[in-house]
Every structure is written in C-alpha cells, then in structure tokens.
C-alpha cells in the first residue's frame, strides 16, 4: 500500500552524506544555479568580459616598472631622452585608471546580477513552498522554512556579492600574474610554479576540511533558528507547562554546538594562514636569491628582479581572498543544497494535467473503497466507502484517532487516497480543476488563523471582491457583527498577526463568517466550535441551521449539542462506520452514540 510520505525532507539537515548522495545534491544545486543564471546569461557574459579586461590591465603594472627601471630611466639619464619614461608613466596611469574604472563598472553589473538572481530565488521559494501539499508543511517545520528564506538566502547573497569577486581576484588575477611573470622572467616563473605545489596541497586540505565544517555549521545554525522560532511561536504552551528551564538547556546545548563548529572553522584559518605566509616567504626568498646571483653575473637586470618580486607578492596576496571565498563558498553551498532541496520537493497532491471544470457544484460527495494511511503500516481508513447526498448535513462522531479529521482532509483534498477515490458530483477530486475545488469545498478548523490586516479583509479571504455590505451580512449571519462593531475601528480594525486584538472565540466567529461568505457547496466544520463557550455556541446554532441549509455539510465535533443539527450522524471507530442514522434514532437506541449522548447529558446536570 502506498502511504503519504514526504520525499527529501528527512535528510534535509544532515551532514553525513554518502558520496553518491553528495554528488546528487551537487547536481541538484548546479541545476538550480543554471536555471537562475539562464535568464541573465548575456549580462553574465558582459560581466566576465569586463572582469577579464580589467584584470589584464591591473597586472601590467610591474612589467611597466621593470621596463622603466631597466630601459626608460637609463635613456633619460644617459641620453636625456625622456620620451620612454613619459611613455611608461602615461601607459601606467592609463592602465591603472582603466582597470579601476572597469572594476567599478563590474561591481555595478555584478550587483545588478546578484539582485536579479536573489529576487528570482526568493520569489521561487515562496511560490513553490506555498503550492506544496499540506503533507509537506506538516512535516517541514516553520523554523526550517524561515531559515531557507532568511539565513540561507543571505548566505547565498553574500557569496554572489563578495565571494565571486574574491574568487576572481584570486584565481584570475593569480593566473594573469603567473603568465606575466613567465613573460618577464621565466626562471622566476618556474620557482613560483614550484612553490605552487605545496600551495595546491594546502588549499586542497583547507577546502576539504572546511567543506565538512561549514556544512555542519549550516545544520546547527538551522537548528538554532528552528528552536528559537518554535519556542517563541508556542510561548503560551511553554509558559503554561513551565517549560522555560528545559528550553533554556536545549537552546544552550544548540548554542554550544554552534560555537564549537565556529571554533573549528577558526582553527582551520589558524593553520591555513601561517602555511600560506610560509609558502609565500619561501618563494620570495628563492626568487631574490637566484635573482641576486644572476644580477651579479650580469644575466639579469635589477628592474626585472623588482618586477618579479612585485609579481610574486601580487600572486600570493589574493590567496587570502581565495580562502575567504572558500569560507563563503562552503557556507553558501550548504545553504544552496537546502534551498534546492525544498525546490525539488513535488506536491504529493498534484494538480491534474487535464482538469475537469465543475461550474455549478451541487455537493454530492462519495468515497469509493478508499484506503489511506499517513505512514507505512499505519492505515487510518481501510476500504472506506460513504455516500453523502447533496444538501445533507452529516455529523462525524468518534474517539480520537477514529479517522474523522482524516476523512475531512480527503474531502478537502489536502491528501489523496492511497487506493480508491473521493468524488464531488461524480468527478474524482484528483481530476477536478483546483479553482473549482477550492470554490466548492471550504473547511473551518479549530485553529481560526487570522492574517495581518483588517477584520473585513479576513472575512473576505474566500471572496476578495465582496462588498462591505456582503461582509457585514455574513458576520450578522453567524452572530459576529456585534463584537466587530464594538472594536476600535469596526470592520477596519487591524487584527494583527494571529488575531491579537480578538479572543479565541471571536476569531472563530470571524472564520465562520469567512466560510459562509465564500458560499461553498460543501462546508466542513472540523471541531470548529471548540473555541466557543456554551453561550457563544448556542448563539450560532440558529445561524448554523440557516446557513447549512441547501448545502452539503460535514460536522466533526465532540460536543453533541452541535451534532443535533445534523440530518445524519456517523459514528466512526478505527476507520470504519459502526453507526449511521438520524440523531433521534441513534439517541433512542442502545449503541455507541446513545451511550455518548447519555454521558454528555449527565455532564450537564
């Protein structure tokens, strides 16, 4: 049996990848980079050309100095010919100014490229995660999603902003410097090439060591963010259960892990930098020694030796920048792996390739031999069948875990059945056009989430073009109009995030008004009255009976007072329907519902 699982998220925050997994992740990240770079490829070409030319101009300087000392200066002193000297100075100034100007242009072009790529990536993450199925969001914590959109994207931006410049300054500048050194004095070039052998092994060691450290750093960083976000989001539960001490200890452990991994990265630099300095000093000493010997026997000019020394210093100075680039690169690579992992996720409830339009839904819902489970070996609905005629109100009753909410999620198509089908008016929900599905079926849950904005905006969520009069009519129908008018700005009151200015029961009434304004063919109330006190619940009973008329309704409630308005009651147990009749018939019987009803009446005495 196929089960509902989320691919790719279980290993999202790991650092112990196998070689094959690492290769697959690297290919995935490269595909993402390619897709981001493709729309701006000509701008990339322009930036590359500007960078190559500016780098070439920058490395000409030491060769001009050598020419000036060995040729131009003697001509001025011995023959009073100042033209070579003036020519060297002019060319030196032109190359310096030209190189600086082109670098400035490159910085602007690169910044625009970075912002274009980051804008596309940020939008892509938001759009993609919003369209992923509910299953993904129930498995992928909000803290991890926030980490992808904030710290991970900031790390990638830092790489694109500064890291690539450092890489180019190191690799391209170093390559051009080595070429010019060979042209100026090939023997000094050979010495520098020989020094490049230990430099290569030093860089390789640093790269491989930092690769592990920086991936672990991103993992621990994400855990710190997740812990902080979840603790602050659930602060009421934290305080209610006196969980502060445990959270302090857990967060402290994560903070220590983050500190330790950062200390390890500092130790890497503490080994790399002295090694780089020692290699540079050795190469410079050998070139000066061999150059001095050759000057003594007349085979080398002083200006050439000075130019060679400058080239060697120029060659090693960007290596520090390369090391910083490796720092940014490792961190950004780990961040890119996580971002690409999210973007590689595919909805487990995909939109149909050839959707069927359902312009006027009647509300006939049917389950045909449905089998469903959230995980392997844990079947919630085994071979479940149910027919709900259009316009009928049914109530689902049963113990926790009986499958009531699962049934509601399948009707809303938050999940798809493993086997069998769920249909609306004879059309399999998997074939129904998404716009028709969302218009025809609306669910109101126990958690009445209100978005930042006005009360009117929240009520009009399912019908954005609704007039204020329509919004007020929906609020009056569910008994929400009185308390809304009493708010500081009435329907224009900003409820703040999670409805901070209204109580839990008032938020639930607003969510009722939102659902009724949407006017769906099928309305699902999943413990929707749980936040209401008894007077508030009684207040909306008449409204519920009026608003549920002529539409299919599925009510999931533990309060049997809400069940009384149903045309039909289904008692569920272990994913099966064990009783199915009118409320009156079941109450007068001796079954499970009669026992539950009797116990409920005794609790009211």
C-alpha positions in Angstrom: 0.0 0.0 0.0 1.3 3.4 -0.9 1.4 5.8 2.0 1.7 9.5 2.4 5.4 10.4 2.8 7.5 13.5 2.1 10.5 12.9 -0.1 13.7 14.6 0.6 13.0 16.3 3.9 14.1 13.5 6.2 17.7 14.1 5.3 17.5 17.8 4.7 19.5 18.8 7.7 22.1 16.1 7.7 25.9 16.4 7.4 26.8 12.7 6.9 26.0 12.4 3.2 27.4 9.4 1.3 29.5 10.1 -1.8 26.6 9.3 -4.2 24.2 11.5 -2.2 26.7 14.4 -2.2 27.0 14.1 -6.0 23.3 14.0 -6.5 22.9 17.1 -4.2 25.7 18.9 -6.1 24.0 18.2 -9.4 20.7 19.4 -8.0 22.3 22.6 -6.8 24.0 23.2 -10.1 20.7 22.7 -11.9 19.2 25.4 -9.7 22.1 27.8 -10.4 21.8 27.1 -14.1 18.1 27.9 -14.1 18.7 31.1 -12.2 21.6 32.2 -14.5 19.9 31.4 -17.8 17.7 34.5 -18.0 20.7 36.8 -17.3 23.3 34.9 -19.3 24.2 37.9 -21.5 24.7 40.1 -18.5 27.0 37.4 -17.1 29.0 37.4 -20.4 29.3 41.2 -20.2 30.5 41.0 -16.6 33.0 38.3 -17.5 34.5 40.3 -20.3 34.7 43.4 -18.2 36.4 41.4 -15.5 38.9 39.8 -17.7 40.0 43.1 -19.4 40.2 44.9 -16.0 42.3 42.1 -14.5 44.6 42.1 -17.5 45.1 45.9 -17.2 45.9 45.5 -13.5 48.7 43.0 -13.9 50.6 45.1 -16.5 52.0 47.5 -13.8 55.0 45.5 -12.5 56.2 44.8 -16.1 56.0 48.6 -16.9 58.0 49.3 -13.7 60.7 46.8 -14.8 60.8 48.4 -18.3 61.0 51.9 -16.7 63.9 51.0 -14.5 66.0 49.0 -17.0 65.2 50.9 -20.2 63.4 54.2 -19.8 65.3 55.5 -16.8 68.8 54.8 -18.3 67.7 56.5 -21.6 66.7 59.6 -19.6 70.0 59.7 -17.6 72.5 58.8 -20.3 70.9 60.3 -23.4 68.5 62.8 -21.8 65.7 61.0 -23.7 62.6 61.4 -21.5 60.1 60.0 -24.0 60.4 56.4 -22.9 59.9 57.5 -19.3 56.9 59.7 -20.2 55.5 56.8 -22.2 55.8 54.4 -19.3 54.2 56.8 -16.9 51.3 57.6 -19.3 50.7 53.9 -20.0 50.9 53.0 -16.3 48.4 55.7 -15.5 46.1 54.7 -18.3 46.1 51.0 -17.3 45.6 51.9 -13.7 42.7 54.3 -14.3 41.2 51.9 -17.0 41.5 48.9 -14.7 39.9 50.8 -11.8 37.1 52.1 -14.0 36.3 48.7 -15.3 36.4 47.2 -11.8 33.9 49.9 -10.8 31.7 49.0 -13.8 32.0 45.3 -13.0 30.9 45.9 -9.3 27.7 47.6 -10.6 27.0 44.9 -13.2 27.7 42.2 -10.6 25.4 43.8 -8.0 22.6 44.0 -10.5 23.1 40.4 -11.4 23.1 39.4 -7.8 19.9 41.2 -7.0 18.2 39.8 -10.1 19.1 36.3 -9.1 18.2 36.7 -5.5 14.8 38.3 -6.4 14.0 35.3 -8.6 15.2 32.8 -6.0 13.3 34.4 -3.1 10.1 34.6 -5.2 10.6 31.0 -6.4 10.9 29.7 -2.8 7.8 31.5 -1.6 5.7 30.5 -4.6 6.9 26.8 -4.5 6.5 26.3 -0.8 3.1 27.8 -0.8 2.0 25.4 -3.6 3.4 22.3 -1.9 0.8 20.0 -0.3 -0.3 20.2 3.3 1.7 17.0 3.9 5.0 18.8 3.3 4.1 21.7 5.7 3.0 19.2 8.4 6.4 17.5 8.2 8.7 20.6 7.5 8.7 22.9 10.5 8.1 26.6 10.1 11.5 27.4 11.6 13.2 25.4 8.8 11.2 27.2 6.1 12.1 30.6 7.7 15.8 29.5 7.7 15.6 28.8 4.0 14.1 32.2 3.2 16.3 34.2 5.5 19.7 33.0 6.7 20.3 30.6 3.8 19.4 33.2 1.2 21.5 35.8 2.9 24.5 33.4 2.8 24.0 32.8 -0.9 23.7 36.6 -1.5 27.0 37.2 0.4 28.6 34.6 -1.9 27.3 36.3 -5.0 28.1 39.8 -3.8 31.6 39.4 -2.5 32.7 35.8 -2.7 32.8 35.7 -6.5 34.9 38.9 -6.6 37.3 37.3 -4.2 37.4 34.2 -6.3 38.2 36.1 -9.5 40.7 38.3 -7.7 42.4 35.1 -6.5 42.2 32.8 -9.5 42.1 35.1 -12.5 44.5 37.7 -11.1 46.9 34.9 -10.0 46.8 33.3 -13.4 47.4 36.5 -15.2 50.2 37.4 -12.8 51.9 34.0 -13.4 51.7 34.5 -17.1 53.2 37.9 -16.9 56.0 36.6 -14.7 56.9 34.0 -17.2 57.0 36.7 -19.9 59.1 38.9 -17.7 61.5 36.2 -16.3 60.8 32.5 -17.0 63.2 31.3 -14.3 61.3 33.2 -11.6 58.1 31.8 -13.1 59.5 28.3 -12.6 60.3 29.0 -9.0 56.8 30.4 -8.4 55.3 27.3 -10.2 57.3 25.0 -7.9 56.0 26.9 -4.9 52.5 26.4 -6.2 52.8 22.6 -5.5 52.7 23.0 -1.6 50.3 25.8 -2.1 48.0 23.4 -4.0 48.0 20.8 -1.3 47.5 23.5 1.4 44.5 24.9 -0.5 43.1 21.4 -1.1 43.4 20.4 2.6 41.7 23.6 3.6 38.9 23.1 1.0 38.2 19.5 2.1 38.3 20.3 5.8 36.2 23.4 5.6 33.6 21.5 3.4 32.6 19.4 6.4 32.8 22.2 8.9 30.7 24.6 7.0 28.0 22.1 6.2 27.8 21.3 9.9 27.6 25.0 10.6 24.6 25.4 8.4 22.9 22.4 10.0 23.4 23.7 13.5 22.5 27.2 12.5 19.2 26.0 11.2 18.5 24.0 14.4 19.2 27.2 16.4 16.7 29.1 14.3 14.1 26.3 14.4 14.4 26.1 18.2 14.0 29.8 18.7 11.1 30.2 16.3 9.2 27.2 17.7 9.7 28.4 21.3 8.5 31.9 20.5 5.6 30.7 18.4 4.5 28.3 21.2 5.3 30.6 24.1 1.8 30.1 25.6 2.4 26.4 25.9 5.9 27.0 27.1 4.7 29.1 30.0 1.6 27.0 30.7 3.7 23.9 31.2 6.7 25.7 32.8 8.9 24.6 30.0 11.3 27.5 30.2 14.1 25.6 32.0 14.1 22.7 29.6 14.1 25.1 26.6 16.9 27.1 28.1 19.0 23.9 28.4 18.1 22.7 24.9 18.9 26.1 23.3 22.1 26.4 25.3 23.2 23.0 24.0 22.5 24.1 20.4 24.3 27.4 21.0 27.3 25.5 22.3 27.3 23.2 19.3 27.2 26.3 17.1 30.0 27.9 19.0 32.1 24.7 18.7 31.7 24.3 15.0 32.7 28.0 14.5 35.7 27.4 16.7 36.7 24.6 14.4 36.4 26.8 11.4 38.6 29.4 13.1 41.2 26.7 13.8 41.3 25.9 10.1 42.2 29.5 9.3 44.7 29.5 12.1 46.5 26.7 10.3 45.9 27.9 6.7 47.1 31.5 7.1 50.6 30.7 8.6 51.1 28.0 5.9 50.2 30.5 3.2 52.6 33.0 4.6 55.4 30.5 4.9 55.0 29.3 1.3 54.9 32.9 0.0 58.1 33.8 2.0 59.9 30.8 0.8 59.1 31.5 -2.9 60.1 35.2 -2.5 63.3 34.3 -0.8 64.3 31.8 -3.5 63.5 34.3 -6.3 65.5 37.1 -4.6 68.4 34.7 -4.0 68.5 33.4 -7.6 67.9 36.9 -9.0 70.7 38.4 -7.0 73.1 35.7 -8.3 72.1 36.4 -11.8 72.4 40.2 -11.3 75.9 39.6 -10.0 77.0 37.8 -13.2 75.2 40.3 -15.4 72.5 38.0 -16.8 69.5 39.8 -15.1 68.6 43.4 -14.8 67.6 45.0 -11.5 64.2 46.2 -12.8 63.3 42.7 -13.9 64.1 41.3 -10.4 62.0 44.1 -8.8 59.1 43.3 -11.2 59.4 39.6 -10.4 59.3 40.3 -6.6 56.2 42.5 -7.1 54.5 39.8 -9.2 55.3 37.1 -6.5 53.8 39.3 -3.8 50.8 40.0 -6.0 50.4 36.3 -6.7 50.2 35.3 -3.0 48.2 38.3 -1.7 44.9 37.2 -3.3 45.3 33.7 -1.8 43.9 35.1 1.4 40.8 36.2 -0.6 40.5 32.8 -2.1 40.5 31.3 1.4 37.7 33.7 2.4 35.9 32.7 -0.8 36.2 29.1 0.2 34.7 30.1 3.5 31.7 31.8 1.8 31.6 29.1 -0.8 31.3 26.2 1.7 28.6 28.0 3.7 26.7 29.1 0.5 27.0 25.6 -0.9 25.4 24.1 2.2 22.7 26.8 2.0 22.1 26.2 -1.7 21.8 22.5 -1.0 19.0 23.1 1.4 17.2 25.6 -0.8 17.5 23.3 -3.8 16.1 20.5 -1.7 13.0 22.5 -0.9 12.6 23.5 -4.6 13.0 19.8 -5.6 10.0 18.8 -3.5 7.0 17.9 -5.5 3.4 18.2 -4.3 2.0 14.8 -3.1 -1.4 16.2 -4.2 -0.6 17.4 -7.7 -2.9 19.5 -9.9 -4.5 17.5 -12.7 -2.9 17.7 -16.1 -6.3 17.8 -17.8 -8.6 19.3 -15.2 -12.4 18.9 -15.3 -14.4 22.0 -14.8 -17.3 21.9 -12.4 -19.1 25.2 -12.8 -22.1 24.7 -10.5 -21.3 22.2 -7.8 -24.2 20.5 -6.1 -22.3 18.9 -3.2 -22.7 15.2 -3.7 -19.7 13.6 -2.0 -18.8 9.9 -2.4 -16.0 7.7 -1.0 -15.4 4.6 -3.1 -13.4 1.8 -1.4 -10.8 4.3 -0.1 -7.7 3.2 1.7 -5.4 5.7 3.3 -2.6 6.0 5.8 -0.2 8.7 6.8 2.8 6.3 7.2 3.8 2.8 6.2 2.0 0.2 8.3 -0.4 2.8 9.8 -3.7 2.6 7.9 -6.3 5.1 9.0 -9.1 4.3 6.6 -9.2 0.7 5.4 -11.6 0.1 2.4 -13.8 3.0 3.4 -17.0 3.8 1.4 -19.5 6.5 2.1 -22.2 8.4 0.1 -23.2 11.9 1.2 -26.1 13.2 -0.9 -26.1 16.9 -2.0 -27.6 19.2 0.6 -27.3 16.7 3.5 -25.7 17.7 6.8 -23.8 14.8 8.5 -22.0 14.7 11.8 -19.0 12.6 12.4 -18.6 11.3 16.0 -16.0 9.0 17.5 -13.0 8.7 19.7 -9.7 10.5 18.9 -7.9 8.7 16.0 -11.0 7.2 14.6 -10.4 8.9 11.3 -12.8 11.8 11.4 -10.3 14.5 10.6 -8.7 12.3 8.0 -12.0 12.0 6.2 -12.3 15.8 6.2 -8.8 16.2 4.8 -9.6 13.8 2.0 -12.8 15.6 1.1 -10.8 18.9 1.1 -8.1 17.2 -1.0 -5.3 18.1 1.4 -4.4 14.4 0.8 -5.2 11.9 -1.9 -6.3 8.3 -1.0 -3.7 5.5 -1.4 -6.4 3.5 -3.2 -10.0 4.2 -4.2 -11.4 7.6 -5.0 -13.2 10.6 -3.4 -15.6 12.4 -5.8 -17.7 15.5 -5.9 -20.8 15.3 -8.1 -19.3 12.2 -9.8 -15.9 13.8 -10.6 -12.8 12.4 -8.9 -11.2 15.2 -6.8 -7.9 14.3 -8.5 -9.4 15.4 -11.8 -11.3 18.5 -10.6 -9.9 21.9 -11.6 -8.2 23.4 -8.5 -10.2 26.7 -8.7 -13.5 24.7 -8.8 -12.3 22.5 -5.9 -11.4 25.5 -3.7 -14.6 27.3 -4.5 -16.8 24.3 -3.9 -15.3 22.9 -0.7 -14.3 25.0 2.3 -13.0 23.8 5.7 -13.2 25.6 9.0 -10.8 24.1 11.6 -10.4 24.5 15.3 -7.4 26.9 14.8 -9.0 30.0 13.4 -6.0 31.7 11.8 -6.3 35.4 11.1 -3.9 37.2 8.8 -2.5 40.6 9.4 -5.0 43.1 8.1 -8.5 44.3 8.9 -11.4 42.2 10.1 -13.1 42.9 6.8 -10.1 41.6 4.8 -10.1 38.4 6.9 -13.8 37.7 6.3 -13.4 38.4 2.6 -10.5 35.9 2.3 -12.5 33.4 0.2 -14.3 36.2 -1.8 -11.8 39.1 -2.3 -14.3 41.1 -4.4 -17.0 41.1 -1.7 -18.6 44.4 -0.8 -18.6 45.7 2.7 -22.4 45.1 2.9 -21.8 41.4 1.9 -19.1 41.1 4.6 -21.4 42.6 7.2 -24.2 40.3 6.2 -22.0 37.2 6.6 -20.9 38.5 10.0 -24.5 39.1 11.1 -25.5 35.6 10.0 -23.1 34.0 12.4 -23.5 36.5 15.2 -20.2 38.2 14.8 -21.5 41.7 13.9 -22.0 42.9 17.4 -18.5 42.4 18.7 -16.9 43.6 15.4 -18.8 46.9 15.5 -17.5 47.3 19.1 -13.9 47.1 18.0 -11.9 50.4 17.9 -12.3 50.7 14.1 -15.1 48.3 13.5 -14.6 46.2 10.4 -11.5 48.3 9.6 -9.8 47.2 12.8 -6.3 45.6 12.2 -6.4 42.2 14.0 -2.6 41.9 13.9 -0.9 38.6 13.5 -2.9 35.6 14.7 -5.8 38.0 15.7 -4.1 39.5 18.7 -6.9 42.0 19.3 -9.7 39.5 19.4 -10.4 36.5 21.7 -10.2 32.9 20.5 -14.0 32.6 20.3 -14.2 35.9 18.3 -11.5 34.6 15.9 -13.6 31.5 15.4 -16.7 33.6 14.6 -14.7 35.6 12.1 -13.6 32.3 10.4 -17.3 31.2 10.3 -18.2 34.5 8.6 -15.3 34.0 6.2 -16.5 30.5 5.2 -20.2 31.5 4.9 -19.3 34.4 2.7 -17.4 32.1 0.4 -20.7 30.2 -0.1 -19.3 26.7 -0.8 -21.2 23.7 -2.0 -19.6 21.6 0.7 -18.8 23.1 4.1 -16.6 21.1 6.6 -16.5 22.1 10.3 -13.6 20.3 11.9 -14.0 20.9 15.7 -14.9 24.5 14.6 -16.9 25.3 17.7 -14.3 24.0 20.1 -13.1 27.6 20.9 -16.6 28.8 21.7 -18.1 28.9 25.1 -21.5 27.5 25.7 -23.4 30.8 25.3 -21.5 31.6 22.1 -22.2 28.1 20.7 -25.9 28.4 21.4 -25.8 31.9 19.8 -24.8 30.5 16.5 -27.0 27.4 16.5 -29.8 29.1 14.6 -27.3 30.7 12.3 -25.8 27.3 11.6 -29.1 25.7 10.8 -29.9 28.6 8.4 -26.5 28.7 6.7 -26.1 24.9 6.4 -29.5 24.6 4.6 -29.3 23.6 1.0 -25.6 22.8 1.1 -23.7 19.7 2.0 -22.1 19.9 5.4 -19.7 17.7 7.3 -19.5 18.5 11.0 -16.8 17.0 13.2 -17.5 17.7 16.9 -17.1 16.3 20.3 -19.8 18.5 21.7 -23.0 16.6 21.0 -25.0 19.8 21.1 -23.5 20.7 17.7 -24.3 17.3 16.3 -28.0 17.8 17.0 -28.5 20.0 13.9 -27.3 17.2 11.6 -29.6 15.2 9.3 -27.4 12.1 9.8 -24.8 11.0 12.4 -21.9 8.7 11.6 -20.2 7.1 14.5 -16.6 6.1 13.5 -14.2 3.7 15.1 -10.8 2.5 13.7 -11.6 4.0 10.3 -15.0 2.3 9.9 -18.5 3.5 10.3 -20.2 1.5 13.1 -23.4 3.5 13.3 -25.3 5.6 10.7 -28.7 7.1 11.3 -30.5 10.3 12.3 -29.6 11.8 15.7 -33.0 10.9 17.1 -32.8 7.3 16.0 -29.4 6.8 17.4 -30.2 8.5 20.7 -33.2 6.2 21.2 -31.1 3.1 20.5 -28.6 1.3 22.7 -25.4 1.8 20.5 -22.3 3.8 21.0 -23.8 7.2 20.2 -26.6 6.6 22.7 -24.0 5.9 25.4 -22.1 9.0 24.4 -25.2 11.1 24.4 -26.3 9.8 27.8 -22.9 10.6 29.3 -23.0 14.1 27.8 -26.4 14.8 29.3 -25.2 13.6 32.7 -22.2 16.0 32.5 -24.6 19.0 32.1 -26.5 18.2 35.3 
